[in-house]
């Protein structure tokens, strides 16, 4: 039960009625008349008292300024009782709008092996699930990607862990737009914007292939390929702003198909990386020289 403490002030027209806890956390409020009290039911109730001139709400108190028609000594106990009864029966003191505190963040840009793609790295986790967006119509799960597509030079957006890889159109150069994008992402994150709403990520075939149940149903060779890609290949391509995802393995012709995302997608050096790096690694680690690797989007 709330108990109100009455505190006189240096102004004889104003008395403070203190609560045991803060009632206004984000700012101070001043009401000159009942028409201003839409967001403060308590202030509205106070104006029903004919002697109340102004209502202040701040910190842990409500302060009332009176007209000279009464003396506080005659009415303050009754006012305190009314406030106590109002609050203890569930009355709302003030409906505060939630203030979004800025979250200090740093964003830095890294070039990638793909000249069309720049990697923007944040000092916080953006998503646990890698997501790629080819156009603004696909961005239901990412408010950040949706905003980035409003820049006319943004062609594709890929978000994974703590970075965003942006593919640009050829009409502009990175040195003309990098600072603008970096500043936008920094401000967006600091203002509490959502990068990826993971609950809204659509269950695409690519997303399903990230699930544990999918992995458990694969043949042993496919499982070994995925583990090799995850442990040895993915960290390297992530460092370059991209991602590689297992697509399929055909036992009959020893063909491994992968999906390239982010900076790896359309990268001039991706074919070389697949053949000289990943394919040779799989041949060696699986002890099978017939293994072939191809990208379904390369």
C-alpha positions, 0 to 999 in steps of 0.5 A: 500500500502506498503512503503519501508523505506531505512536504511543504516547499519554499513557495507557500502556494505549493506542496509536494506529495511524495511517493515511496518510489519514482513515478516519473522516470523519463522526464518532468511534467507540468499541467496548467489545466485539465485539458492538458492531462490526457496522459495523466489520470492523477493530474486530471483528478487533481483538477477536479479540486477547485483550488488546484492551479497547477500540477507538477509530476517529477521524480517521486512526487506530485506537487500542487500549486493552489489558488489563494481561496484555501490554505494548505493546512486545511486541505493537504491531508484530504488531498494526500488521502485522495492520492493514496486511494487513487494509487492504491486502487490501481489509478495511473499516475502518468502514462510515460512514453518509453524512452529508447536509450541510445546504445553506443556502437561502433561500425567499421567498413572492410573491403572484401575480395568482391569489389562490388561488396563492402563489409560493415562490422558492428561491435554487437551481435546482429543475428544468429541466423545468416540471412540474404536479401536480393531485394526490398520485397524479401526484407520482412524479417529485417527492418535494417535491410529494408531501410538499406534498400532505400539507398538507390545504390544498394543491390543486395544485403547479407547479414550474419553474426556481427556484420552486414555485407552490402552489394552495390550497383556499378553506377557508384564507387565505394569511396563515394558512399561508404561513409554515408552507409556506415553512419546510417548503420551506426545511428540505426543501431544506436537508436535501438533499431532491429537488425533481424527479427529472427522469429520472422525468418521464413522457412526457406530450403536454405534456412531448413538446411541450417536446422539440426533435424536436417543434419541428423537425416543426412548420410554420413558423408554429407555430415562430414562435408558440413562439419568440414565447411563449418569448421575450416571454410566458413570462418575464412569466408565470413572474414571476407564478408560472405558465407558458404552453405551446404546444398547437397551431395550426390554419392553417384558422381561425388558432386558437392553443391554449395550456396554462396552468399554475401561477398562470395556471391558473384565474386570473381575469385569464388570459382578459384576458391572453390576449385583450388581451396575447398575442393582440394580440402574435401578431397584430402580430408575425405580421402577421395580424389573424385570429389567435385565442388560447384556453387549453385549460384556461382 
